[in-house]
Amino acid sequence: MIRHALRLTPALLCWLAASASAQVDDAALAELRASLSQDIEASDLGAMYGAIGSITTAPEISAANYRVRDDASAPTLRLYKLPLNWTLASRDPDWAPYVQTSLGFMEMSSELDFAGERILSNWRAYGGSVGLGARYGTGALTWVGLASVGAVQIENRARYDGPIGQTLLRPLFRDLLFDWDATAYQTGLAFGPDYEREFGIWRLVARGRLSATQVKTFSTSSDAVAFSSTGAALTFHTDHSRPLPIRFGGYPTRLHVRAGATSYLGAGRGVLGFDRFLELGGGLELDVSGTHSAVRTIHLSALGIWGPDVVGWSLSANFGF
């Protein structure tokens, strides 16, 4: 991530080594920052910040923890997201328009060893989006499309362990790599099929989505962290469920087995440290349609996450309207 976006020239490394044992005045620091800014791969960082913005407001309810398999920094990413849906009235039985909102919080921490010093970096993102979508079809196979807009606030804070970090690295990296704020707007499109079919007592529900997002800053604490980034993801999930002979809280229940796969697409697909993963787990669905509520079903599940570069878990909830 940050490590991969930073390309230090031999001259700059020598300057850092010499400056570590000497007092650096404002002019020298400004020159050092200018040299450092030229060695930062802005496109890589922009893609990373854009991915943070996109994943924060992805439409699902979940508490997820991802641990990247990186022996150098072992970053950890935590997500908490909450969407709400409202189905709109339609005179055409083939079309079911709906409004979807999503709120999200993301936190990612990473450790970087630099010039013999340790830097602990933490990113936080708060976001929200609202979208207008529609479902087409009335049979087993239906098609779903969604267009959304939103905003996300991204913040970075860093802690420096050691005298060099406090005296030299903090003023050197401030508003370039660490200790900055950015506010961005987000636009997104998603499209894909839903398929539902009964096999005896078992019900199969399969969902596929291709989504694309653009995230662009409109307010930052420093011009160095302004970015514009696009990304795409392909997801596929299946739910296999059957009724249970017991009730939970007095409501009819179904047992679910869920499997899924996610793959990020494009040149910047691996900027968060991983580009694809599988999910497998299960849960329960409660039929609450008899409560005269807008919610018909509540689906709770726990999933394990595995990928070539990531492991983790997810607790998720879905509401059927």
ZAKOL-395340 format. One record per residue (C-alpha): x, y negated, z; residue in one letter; chain; residue number from 1. Coordinates in Angstrom, 3 decimals. Layout:
         x         y         z  r  c    k
         X         Y         Z  a  A  NUM
...
***
This chain:
         x         y         z  r  c    k
     0.000     0.000     0.000  m  A    1
     1.846    -3.124     1.235  i  A    2
     5.115    -1.214     0.975  r  A    3
     4.455    -0.382    -2.679  h  A    4
     3.507    -3.956    -3.553  a  A    5
     6.746    -5.396    -2.154  l  A    6
     9.805    -5.252    -4.414  r  A    7
    12.840    -6.708    -2.603  l  A    8
    15.869    -7.705    -4.662  t  A    9
    19.370    -6.960    -3.320  p  A   10
    20.000   -10.711    -2.934  a  A   11
    16.911   -11.147    -0.805  l  A   12
    17.816    -8.140     1.351  l  A   13
    21.283    -9.596     1.984  c  A   14
    19.707   -12.949     2.854  w  A   15
    17.390   -11.304     5.335  l  A   16
    20.271    -9.448     6.952  a  A   17
    22.292   -12.644     7.290  a  A   18
    19.317   -14.648     8.550  s  A   19
    18.531   -12.091    11.245  a  A   20
    21.514   -13.230    13.303  s  A   21
    21.343   -16.937    12.468  a  A   22
    18.973   -19.839    12.979  q  A   23
    16.874   -20.461     9.857  v  A   24
    15.844   -24.064     9.237  d  A   25
    12.634   -25.112     7.476  d  A   26
    14.297   -25.620     4.093  a  A   27
    15.933   -22.204     4.162  a  A   28
    12.667   -20.589     5.259  l  A   29
    10.770   -22.284     2.441  a  A   30
    13.348   -21.049    -0.074  e  A   31
    13.171   -17.560     1.392  l  A   32
     9.363   -17.548     1.176  r  A   33
     9.519   -18.704    -2.441  a  A   34
    11.922   -15.872    -3.268  s  A   35
     9.735   -13.372    -1.438  l  A   36
     6.574   -14.485    -3.259  s  A   37
     8.270   -13.688    -6.569  q  A   38
     8.988   -10.136    -5.372  d  A   39
     5.389    -9.431    -4.373  i  A   40
     3.365    -7.462    -6.908  e  A   41
     0.273    -9.671    -6.710  a  A   42
    -1.752    -7.383    -8.963  s  A   43
    -1.213    -4.419    -6.630  d  A   44
    -2.208    -6.414    -3.568  l  A   45
    -5.241    -7.882    -5.333  g  A   46
    -6.413    -4.391    -6.255  a  A   47
    -5.981    -3.281    -2.646  m  A   48
    -7.912    -6.247    -1.232  y  A   49
   -10.632    -5.744    -3.838  g  A   50
   -10.934    -2.076    -2.872  a  A   51
   -11.342    -3.115     0.772  i  A   52
   -14.174    -5.434    -0.251  g  A   53
   -15.865    -2.830    -2.440  s  A   54
   -15.772     0.033     0.036  i  A   55
   -17.080    -2.159     2.865  t  A   56
   -20.502    -2.685     1.271  t  A   57
   -20.918     0.656    -0.535  a  A   58
   -24.598     1.648    -0.104  p  A   59
   -24.789     4.395     2.509  e  A   60
   -25.216     4.766     6.260  i  A   61
   -22.130     6.291     7.810  s  A   62
   -19.407     6.194    10.393  a  A   63
   -16.315     7.527     8.649  a  A   64
   -12.652     7.909     9.505  n  A   65
    -9.999     8.457     6.827  y  A   66
    -6.354     9.224     7.632  r  A   67
    -3.992     8.876     4.695  v  A   68
    -1.304    11.541     4.449  r  A   69
     1.629     9.142     4.325  d  A   70
     4.537    10.057     6.620  d  A   71
     5.997     6.564     6.279  a  A   72
     3.028     4.592     7.620  s  A   73
     0.067     7.002     8.167  a  A   74
    -2.619     4.318     7.733  p  A   75
    -6.069     4.941     9.188  t  A   76
    -9.276     3.557     7.686  l  A   77
   -12.580     3.347     9.568  r  A   78
   -15.944     2.468     8.015  l  A   79
   -19.360     1.613     9.426  y  A   80
   -22.175     0.881     6.948  k  A   81
   -25.923     0.358     7.081  l  A   82
   -28.251     0.002     4.047  p  A   83
   -31.982    -0.715     4.030  l  A   84
   -34.372    -0.013     1.157  n  A   85
   -37.798    -1.322     0.204  w  A   86
   -39.830     0.213    -2.630  t  A   87
   -41.770    -2.348    -4.672  l  A   88
   -45.230    -1.899    -6.141  a  A   89
   -45.373    -0.862    -9.801  s  A   90
   -48.255    -0.371   -12.254  r  A   91
   -46.178     1.993   -14.380  d  A   92
   -45.985     5.487   -12.792  p  A   93
   -42.680     6.155   -14.565  d  A   94
   -40.933     3.197   -12.903  w  A   95
   -40.273     2.712    -9.173  a  A   96
   -38.427    -0.586    -8.529  p  A   97
   -36.779    -1.141    -5.160  y  A   98
   -34.666    -3.632    -3.213  v  A   99
   -31.596    -2.439    -1.353  q  A  100
   -29.470    -4.329     1.165  t  A  101
   -26.240    -3.107     2.726  s  A  102
   -24.175    -4.296     5.694  l  A  103
   -20.696    -2.983     6.395  g  A  104
   -17.628    -3.231     8.591  f  A  105
   -14.223    -1.797     7.754  m  A  106
   -11.008    -1.644     9.754  e  A  107
    -7.671    -0.387     8.473  m  A  108
    -4.393    -0.240    10.375  s  A  109
    -0.916     0.501     9.126  s  A  110
     2.662     0.462    10.376  e  A  111
     5.598    -0.927     8.392  l  A  112
     9.303    -0.664     9.234  d  A  113
    11.153    -3.672     7.870  f  A  114
    14.742    -4.840     8.511  a  A  115
    14.886    -2.470    11.470  g  A  116
    11.738    -3.980    12.995  e  A  117
     8.225    -2.540    13.320  r  A  118
     5.187    -4.451    12.039  i  A  119
     1.713    -3.272    13.020  l  A  120
    -0.807    -4.626    10.532  s  A  121
    -4.585    -4.595    10.829  n  A  122
    -7.203    -5.467     8.186  w  A  123
   -10.839    -6.115     8.994  r  A  124
   -13.651    -6.707     6.530  a  A  125
   -17.257    -7.736     7.152  y  A  126
   -19.635    -7.652     4.219  g  A  127
   -23.189    -7.625     3.004  g  A  128
   -24.935    -7.180    -0.320  s  A  129
   -28.425    -7.189    -1.788  v  A  130
   -29.467    -5.411    -4.962  g  A  131
   -32.407    -4.797    -7.235  l  A  132
   -32.795    -1.292    -8.605  g  A  133
   -35.246     0.987   -10.334  a  A  134
   -35.921     4.695   -10.587  r  A  135
   -37.219     6.013   -13.915  y  A  136
   -39.047     9.309   -14.394  g  A  137
   -41.520    11.448   -12.477  t  A  138
   -40.236    14.988   -13.042  g  A  139
   -37.372    16.980   -11.582  a  A  140
   -34.830    14.706   -13.289  l  A  141
   -34.961    10.961   -12.656  t  A  142
   -32.541     8.131   -13.427  w  A  143
   -31.527     5.404   -11.009  v  A  144
   -29.912     2.027   -11.702  g  A  145
   -28.896    -0.756    -9.306  l  A  146
   -27.414    -4.260    -9.727  a  A  147
   -26.150    -6.022    -6.598  s  A  148
   -24.433    -9.173    -5.372  v  A  149
   -22.779    -9.762    -2.026  g  A  150
   -20.060   -11.420     0.013  a  A  151
   -17.248   -10.064     2.159  v  A  152
   -14.862   -11.643     4.681  q  A  153
   -11.407   -10.027     4.866  i  A  154
    -8.958   -10.786     7.675  e  A  155
    -5.424    -9.609     8.364  n  A  156
    -3.523    -9.819    11.625  r  A  157
    -0.039    -8.490    12.340  a  A  158
     1.974    -7.742    15.474  r  A  159
     5.756    -7.832    15.352  y  A  160
     7.855    -5.705    17.689  d  A  161
    11.347    -7.098    18.142  g  A  162
    13.162   -10.440    18.164  p  A  163
    13.741   -10.564    14.409  i  A  164
    10.056   -10.038    13.755  g  A  165
     9.042   -12.840    16.096  q  A  166
    11.600   -15.401    14.939  t  A  167
    12.034   -14.652    11.229  l  A  168
     9.543   -12.134     9.828  l  A  169
     6.401   -13.748    11.284  r  A  170
     6.955   -17.188     9.674  p  A  171
     8.291   -15.487     6.534  l  A  172
     5.278   -13.236     5.942  f  A  173
     2.498   -15.495     7.300  r  A  174
    -0.129   -16.213     4.595  d  A  175
     1.863   -14.128     2.091  l  A  176
     1.435   -10.562     3.319  l  A  177
     0.004   -10.887     6.816  f  A  178
    -2.022   -13.237     9.042  d  A  179
    -4.495   -14.583     6.481  w  A  180
    -8.246   -14.857     5.821  d  A  181
   -10.186   -14.600     2.571  a  A  182
   -13.860   -14.795     1.625  t  A  183
   -14.972   -13.201    -1.627  a  A  184
   -18.130   -12.597    -3.603  y  A  185
   -18.920    -9.189    -5.031  q  A  186
   -20.995    -8.017    -7.979  t  A  187
   -21.777    -4.393    -8.683  g  A  188
   -23.577    -2.003   -10.999  l  A  189
   -24.478     1.625   -10.331  a  A  190
   -26.192     4.190   -12.538  f  A  191
   -26.810     7.910   -12.416  g  A  192
   -29.224    10.853   -12.281  p  A  193
   -31.114    12.512    -9.433  d  A  194
   -32.255    16.118    -9.793  y  A  195
   -34.609    17.948    -7.427  e  A  196
   -35.831    21.534    -7.701  r  A  197
   -37.321    24.223    -5.462  e  A  198
   -35.835    27.750    -5.339  f  A  199
   -38.184    29.715    -3.114  g  A  200
   -37.818    28.309     0.391  i  A  201
   -34.689    26.390    -0.639  w  A  202
   -34.706    22.899    -2.121  r  A  203
   -31.847    21.531    -4.202  l  A  204
   -31.256    17.786    -4.507  v  A  205
   -28.294    16.641    -6.615  a  A  206
   -27.204    13.033    -7.105  r  A  207
   -24.538    11.562    -9.352  g  A  208
   -23.467     7.924    -9.539  r  A  209
   -21.058     5.901   -11.630  l  A  210
   -20.491     2.524   -10.021  s  A  211
   -18.381    -0.504   -10.907  a  A  212
   -17.643    -3.579    -8.792  t  A  213
   -15.859    -6.877    -9.126  q  A  214
   -14.543    -8.741    -6.085  v  A  215
   -13.204   -12.306    -6.391  k  A  216
   -12.184   -14.758    -3.698  t  A  217
   -13.694   -18.238    -3.464  f  A  218
   -12.112   -19.326    -0.160  s  A  219
    -8.719   -18.314     1.286  t  A  220
    -6.328   -19.509     3.981  s  A  221
    -3.544   -19.424     1.367  s  A  222
    -3.414   -19.482    -2.424  d  A  223
    -1.012   -16.527    -2.232  a  A  224
    -3.821   -14.176    -1.182  v  A  225
    -6.410   -15.279    -3.759  a  A  226
    -7.379   -12.343    -5.959  f  A  227
    -9.823   -11.017    -8.522  s  A  228
   -10.183    -7.258    -8.795  s  A  229
   -12.413    -4.698   -10.514  t  A  230
   -12.861    -1.053    -9.648  g  A  231
   -15.025     1.953   -10.380  a  A  232
   -15.988     5.185    -8.655  a  A  233
   -17.693     8.418    -9.620  l  A  234
   -19.587    10.333    -6.914  t  A  235
   -21.546    13.575    -6.885  f  A  236
   -23.466    15.096    -3.964  h  A  237
   -25.683    18.139    -3.530  t  A  238
   -28.025    18.981    -0.684  d  A  239
   -29.331    22.511    -0.159  h  A  240
   -32.077    22.622     2.445  s  A  241
   -34.671    24.982     3.881  r  A  242
   -37.359    24.678     6.603  p  A  243
   -36.544    25.745    10.160  l  A  244
   -39.022    27.599    12.365  p  A  245
   -38.395    25.125    15.194  i  A  246
   -39.340    21.492    15.713  r  A  247
   -37.056    18.719    16.904  f  A  248
   -38.787    16.023    18.922  g  A  249
   -42.066    17.449    17.729  g  A  250
   -41.243    16.874    14.047  y  A  251
   -40.843    19.530    11.316  p  A  252
   -37.181    20.058    10.491  t  A  253
   -35.079    21.295     7.593  r  A  254
   -31.526    22.607     7.663  l  A  255
   -29.163    20.963     5.160  h  A  256
   -25.870    22.063     3.658  v  A  257
   -24.173    19.154     1.883  r  A  258
   -21.230    19.096    -0.518  a  A  259
   -19.829    16.171    -2.435  g  A  260
   -16.925    14.717    -4.342  a  A  261
   -15.713    11.151    -4.868  t  A  262
   -13.154     9.944    -7.389  s  A  263
   -11.973     6.370    -7.815  y  A  264
   -11.291     5.336   -11.402  l  A  265
    -9.033     2.856   -13.138  g  A  266
    -5.434     1.732   -12.871  a  A  267
    -5.783     0.741    -9.199  g  A  268
    -7.606     3.875    -8.084  r  A  269
    -4.991     4.839    -5.465  g  A  270
    -4.421     1.451    -3.836  v  A  271
    -5.895     2.532    -0.477  l  A  272
    -3.526     5.501    -0.352  g  A  273
    -5.927     8.071    -1.859  f  A  274
    -7.947     8.323    -5.061  d  A  275
   -10.265    11.317    -4.571  r  A  276
   -11.660    13.573    -1.896  f  A  277
   -14.199    16.316    -1.220  l  A  278
   -16.862    16.420     1.499  e  A  279
   -18.493    19.457     3.080  l  A  280
   -20.823    19.748     6.039  g  A  281
   -24.410    19.973     7.108  g  A  282
   -27.180    18.486     9.142  g  A  283
   -30.888    18.214     9.861  l  A  284
   -33.785    16.452     8.158  e  A  285
   -36.744    15.325    10.250  l  A  286
   -40.156    14.879     8.618  d  A  287
   -41.652    11.792    10.303  v  A  288
   -44.265    11.063     7.632  s  A  289
   -47.086    11.619    10.134  g  A  290
   -46.076     8.596    12.235  t  A  291
   -47.634     6.072     9.794  h  A  292
   -44.181     4.509     9.372  s  A  293
   -42.618     3.365     6.111  a  A  294
   -39.940     6.008     6.711  v  A  295
   -40.926     9.527     5.626  r  A  296
   -37.754    11.480     6.451  t  A  297
   -34.599    11.013     8.512  i  A  298
   -31.519    12.950     7.444  h  A  299
   -28.538    13.273     9.825  l  A  300
   -25.317    15.015     8.843  s  A  301
   -21.662    15.526     9.781  a  A  302
   -19.097    16.047     7.037  l  A  303
   -15.440    16.960     6.821  g  A  304
   -13.277    15.087     4.290  i  A  305
   -10.336    16.617     2.422  w  A  306
    -8.183    15.339    -0.427  g  A  307
    -4.615    15.551    -1.769  p  A  308
    -3.691    12.411     0.202  d  A  309
    -6.373    12.070     2.868  v  A  310
    -8.230    13.931     5.618  v  A  311
   -11.099    12.719     7.787  g  A  312
   -14.686    13.054     8.867  w  A  313
   -17.998    11.271     8.379  s  A  314
   -21.230    10.985    10.345  l  A  315
   -24.039     9.809     8.091  s  A  316
   -27.761     9.093     8.147  a  A  317
   -30.186     8.671     5.270  n  A  318
   -33.773     7.472     5.372  f  A  319
   -36.400     8.565     2.868  g  A  320
   -39.125     6.032     1.998  f  A  321
***
